[in-house]
Amino acid sequence: MTAPVPFTAPVDGGELAGGVWNTDVPGAPLLAIHGITANHLAWARVASALPGTRIIAPDLRGRGRSGGLPGPFTLNHLADDLARVLDALDVPRVAVAGHSMGGFVAVRFAERHPDRAESLALIDGGLPLPWPADIPAEDLPAVVLGPALERLRRTFASPAAYEDFWRQHPAIGPWWNDTFADYVAYDLVGEAPALRSSVSEAAVSVNALELYGEDGYTEALAALRLPIAFVRAPRGLLDGPRSTRRRSWRSGVSGCPGCA
């Protein structure tokens, strides 16, 4: 599988990183936005399946090689970062795909930069979640992220230990391949024996609170006037049949589909 060509783009507070697949393909590219605790390599197999499409995939602020960028981390700031990426790459207009929380970023991008978005594909994301009853706002990140939040707080003695951790995931371990291995290795930062995920807990905690349609998000989604495709995975985070209330891996609490 072809590796992406890395890029950096100037944004507020530093440089946003990411990768581009199929760099020589003409036409409007696809801007691919990963989920809340992911990085741009989440799109590797999509890029392999679409050799006729140039795919621009950033590491969102607070994740991957953009993990050291400071806040604010709101959806609006993430969307504006993406516009700066397109400026740096001299790309005027794109189709946009967003997975899980990336779907929410895609909506804010189309709202704030309508001349740059041709269409949206919202993959298991973008539709506001119902606010959980009797749960205070300060507890919502743990509810939404479940064990993913625990992962961000852990350290690992070696890259092999981190890979072993991921191999226990019920929707990943049975299908383990080089793509997963590259994705997991890219996420790891720091020095042994205190390696950790590149993902900022502060960033994901902000975004977890934004998945409920507050601050005009629901109205912004309803007001969009461009083609939007909603894509829903047939199976859930545990690689089992989907249900109205999904259960997060090893936690027993409700969670978002892309939070592993």
BELTA-V58514 format. One record per residue. PHI is phi as a letter, one per 20 degrees, with the letter a starting at -180 (999 if undefined). PSI is psi as a letter, one per 20 degrees, with the letter a starting at -180 (NA if undefined). D_LAST is the distance of its C-alpha to the last C-alpha in Angstrom with 2 decimals. Layout:
PHI,PSI,D_LAST + PHI,PSI,D_LAST
//
This chain:
999,p,23.20 + f,p,24.49 + f,q,22.80 + f,q,22.68 + e,p,25.43 + f,q,24.14 + b,r,25.42 + c,q,25.70 + c,p,26.97 + f,p,28.72 + c,r,27.14 + g,p,27.94 + n,i,27.52 + q,c,27.14 + c,p,25.68 + e,p,22.55 + d,r,21.36 + r,a,20.05 + b,q,21.36 + c,p,23.61 + d,q,24.00 + l,l,27.36 + f,h,29.18 + e,j,32.61 + f,p,31.90 + f,r,34.01 + n,r,33.27 + f,p,30.70 + f,r,27.32 + d,p,23.87 + e,o,21.82 + d,p,18.14 + d,o,15.70 + f,r,12.01 + e,a,9.23 + f,h,8.86 + c,k,7.11 + d,a,8.16 + b,r,11.77 + f,h,14.60 + f,i,14.25 + f,i,11.62 + e,j,15.01 + f,g,16.90 + f,h,17.46 + f,g,18.35 + f,h,20.84 + f,h,22.25 + e,i,22.84 + c,m,24.58 + f,i,27.14 + e,j,29.42 + c,p,27.15 + f,p,26.67 + d,p,23.03 + d,o,22.40 + c,o,18.85 + e,q,18.54 + e,o,16.22 + f,q,16.11 + g,p,17.90 + n,j,16.04 + c,q,13.70 + l,c,14.69 + f,i,18.49 + e,j,18.82 + f,h,17.17 + e,i,20.67 + f,q,21.87 + f,r,23.01 + f,r,22.38 + f,q,22.98 + d,j,19.41 + f,r,20.17 + g,h,19.45 + f,g,23.13 + f,h,23.04 + f,g,20.12 + f,g,22.17 + f,h,25.28 + g,g,23.69 + f,h,23.13 + f,h,26.80 + f,h,27.78 + f,g,25.91 + f,h,27.96 + f,g,31.04 + f,h,30.56 + e,j,30.12 + l,l,33.04 + d,o,31.20 + f,h,32.72 + b,q,30.66 + b,q,27.50 + e,q,25.67 + c,p,22.20 + c,p,18.91 + c,p,15.86 + d,p,12.40 + l,c,10.82 + g,h,11.95 + g,h,13.81 + f,h,15.96 + f,h,17.16 + f,h,18.07 + f,g,19.88 + f,g,21.89 + f,h,22.93 + f,g,23.86 + f,h,26.04 + f,g,27.57 + e,h,28.45 + c,m,29.37 + f,h,30.72 + f,i,32.91 + d,i,30.01 + d,p,27.94 + e,h,29.39 + a,r,26.78 + c,q,23.22 + c,o,20.67 + d,o,17.96 + d,o,15.16 + l,k,13.33 + a,r,14.16 + n,h,17.30 + e,p,18.77 + g,q,18.91 + e,q,17.28 + f,p,19.88 + f,p,20.42 + f,p,19.79 + f,q,23.22 + m,k,24.48 + d,o,21.50 + f,q,22.65 + g,h,21.05 + f,i,20.35 + e,i,18.11 + f,g,16.06 + g,g,13.31 + f,h,12.58 + f,g,12.90 + f,g,10.67 + e,h,7.77 + l,c,8.52 + f,i,7.52 + f,h,5.38 + f,h,9.02 + f,g,10.49 + f,h,8.96 + f,h,10.59 + e,i,13.73 + e,q,14.12 + d,q,16.37 + c,p,16.82 + f,h,20.28 + b,r,19.86 + g,h,17.81 + f,h,18.28 + f,h,16.78 + f,g,13.52 + f,g,13.62 + f,h,14.51 + g,g,11.54 + f,h,9.21 + f,i,11.92 + e,i,11.43 + f,p,8.29 + f,h,10.42 + e,i,9.46 + d,g,9.70 + g,g,12.28 + f,i,15.06 + d,k,14.94 + g,p,14.68 + b,a,16.89 + f,h,18.02 + f,g,15.76 + f,g,12.60 + f,g,14.82 + f,g,15.88 + f,g,12.52 + f,g,11.50 + f,h,15.10 + f,h,15.23 + f,i,12.51 + e,p,14.67 + c,r,17.57 + n,a,20.41 + c,q,22.83 + f,q,22.78 + e,k,22.72 + c,l,20.60 + f,q,17.98 + b,r,14.85 + f,q,12.03 + f,i,13.83 + f,p,11.90 + e,p,14.30 + f,h,13.60 + f,g,16.64 + f,g,15.38 + f,h,12.18 + f,h,14.40 + f,g,16.94 + f,h,14.88 + g,h,13.30 + f,i,16.98 + e,j,17.84 + e,j,15.99 + d,j,18.99 + n,j,21.65 + f,r,23.57 + l,k,25.87 + n,j,27.17 + f,g,23.98 + g,g,24.91 + f,h,28.39 + f,g,27.28 + f,g,25.33 + f,h,28.37 + e,i,30.72 + f,q,29.27 + c,m,31.82 + b,r,30.21 + f,p,28.76 + c,p,25.29 + d,p,23.42 + d,p,20.70 + d,p,18.49 + c,p,16.56 + f,p,14.64 + f,i,16.78 + c,q,14.18 + e,a,11.22 + f,h,7.69 + e,j,9.85 + m,k,11.97 + d,r,14.64 + g,q,16.86 + f,q,15.71 + c,r,17.29 + f,g,18.25 + d,o,16.12 + e,q,12.72 + d,p,11.67 + f,q,8.33 + g,o,7.69 + m,j,10.68 + d,h,11.38 + m,j,13.62 + d,q,13.00 + f,q,12.44 + b,r,9.32 + e,q,8.65 + f,h,7.74 + d,k,5.82 + e,j,3.79 + f,NA,0.00
//
